Amino acid sequence: MFDLCVQQTDTPPQSGPYLRISPLHSGTVEFRYIDTAIADRQWHREAMAEDVVSRLDRFLDQLRWIATAPDGARPS
């Protein structure tokens, strides 16, 4: 299994805050926002496979990593 790491800016890997998405043996997927070396302080959630896209969408929206128009639409 592999992890997917998503960072907002074009910087060397893991040099700043990033989101790590990891499949778990239980069949769920863990989302962990690595912004500190202290694991207990990192934001993390587990999602069922069918909820992964919506969880990622909510995370990107919460951190405002993707711009939205005043009507809530995202640029195409």
C-alpha positions in Angstrom: 0.0 0.0 0.0 1.1 3.5 -0.6 0.4 6.9 0.9 -0.6 10.0 -1.1 0.8 13.3 0.3 -0.8 16.5 -0.8 0.9 19.9 -0.2 -0.5 23.3 -1.1 2.7 24.9 -2.4 5.6 23.8 -4.7 8.2 23.1 -2.1 10.4 20.1 -1.4 8.3 17.1 -0.1 7.4 17.2 3.6 9.0 20.6 4.2 5.8 22.2 5.3 2.2 21.2 6.3 0.8 18.5 4.1 -2.1 16.0 4.0 -1.3 12.3 4.0 -4.0 10.0 2.7 -3.4 6.3 3.7 -5.4 3.2 3.0 -5.7 1.1 6.1 -6.0 -2.7 6.5 -9.5 -2.3 7.8 -10.7 -1.0 4.4 -11.0 2.6 5.6 -8.8 5.5 4.5 -7.0 7.7 7.0 -6.6 11.5 6.3 -3.9 13.0 8.5 -2.8 16.7 8.3 0.9 16.8 9.2 1.5 20.3 10.6 3.4 19.3 13.7 5.7 16.5 14.8 3.3 15.7 17.7 0.9 13.0 16.4 -1.7 13.7 19.1 -2.0 17.3 17.8 -2.5 16.4 14.1 -5.9 16.6 12.6 -6.9 13.1 11.4 -10.1 11.3 10.3 -10.9 7.9 8.9 -13.4 7.5 6.0 -15.0 4.6 4.3 -13.8 4.1 0.7 -17.0 5.5 -0.7 -16.6 8.7 1.3 -13.0 9.5 0.4 -13.7 12.1 -2.3 -16.2 14.0 -0.2 -13.8 13.9 2.8 -11.0 15.3 0.6 -13.3 17.9 -0.8 -14.3 19.1 2.7 -10.7 19.2 3.8 -9.6 21.3 0.8 -12.5 23.6 1.5 -11.8 24.0 5.2 -8.2 25.0 4.6 -9.2 27.1 1.6 -6.7 25.3 -0.6 -9.1 25.7 -3.6 -10.6 29.0 -4.4 -14.4 29.3 -4.6 -16.6 31.9 -6.2 -19.0 33.9 -4.0 -21.8 31.5 -5.1 -19.7 28.5 -3.8 -18.8 27.3 -7.3 -15.2 26.2 -7.9 -13.4 27.4 -11.0 -13.3 24.9 -13.8 
